[in-house]
Amino acid sequence: MSGWITRRLDLHAAADYTTGDLGFVGATNGFNTFSATARLRYAFSHSVAVYGEYARYQYQFTTAAGLPPGFGDGLDRQSIRAGVTTWLPLLTGGGR
């Protein structure tokens, strides 16, 4: 979902979930994955904004069977990011 909270503040949020089995007929390995992000952005002007973002990614396999060497059967990673964005128009409606 995304949208404007005020004239200068917008929110973008997304989440995904997947479940299934890794493998073909015979031995399979069940798994679950989850990811989510949320970003708030505040515009100081028409061309400059600051943002803060939180992200989380998680996966879990039932066992390590069938996974490549060194590939763990689970992971839970979180991150926080902040930054400044700027943009310029590609086309102007200028006259002569």
N, C-alpha and C positions, 0 to 999 in steps of 0.2 A: 504494500500500500504506500502511497505517497500523496503529499498534498501540502498546501500552504497553511500554516498555523496563523501567521500574521502577514502583512505585506512584505516583510523582510525575512521571515523565518519559515523554512520549509523542513519537512520530515520525510525520510524515505526509510521504509522497513520491509524486510523480506525474510521468509523462512522456508526451508525445504526439508522434507523427510523422505527417505527411501528405505525399503526393506526388501530382502530377496535372498537368493541362494547363488553362491559362486560355484560353478562347475556344471558339468553335463550329467547325463544319466549315470547313476551310480553314486559314488561318494560326492556329497555336496557340502558346502560350508555356508551356513546362514550368516547374514550381515544386516546391520542397521546403520544408516548415516543420517546426520542432522547438521544443518547449517542455518545460521541466522545473522542478519546484519541490521543495524539501525544507525542512521546518520541524520544529524541536525546541521543545518547550514543557515548562517545569518549573513545577509547581504548588507555591506556597508554603503555600496553605491551600485550603479548599473553594471559595473565591470569588476568589482572586487567583493569576495565573500570569504568567510572563515567557516570551517566545519569541524565537527567532532564525530567520530565513528567508532562503534563497537562491533566486533565480529566474533562469532564462535563457530567452530567446526568440530564435529565429533563423528568417529566411526567405531564400530565394534563388530568383530567377527566371532562366531561361536567358538572356533578353534583356530590354530595357526596352520592347520593342514591345508596344503595346496597353495599357500602363499609363497611369494618369492623369498629367498634367504634375506634376512635383515628387515623384512617387512613385518612390523608388529601386528598383533591381533586387535589392537585398539589404540585410539588416539583421542585426546581432548585438548584442543588448542583454542585460546582466546587472545584477542588483540584489541588494543585501543590505538586510534590514530587521530591526529589533528593536523590541520593544514590550512593553507590559503589557496583559493582559486581565483583566477582572473580570466577574462575572455574579451575578445574583440569581435565586432561584426565582420563577416566576410563580405557582405554587400551593404552598401549604403544607399539610401534613397535620395542621394544628392542631386540637385539640379545644377544648372550652369550659371 
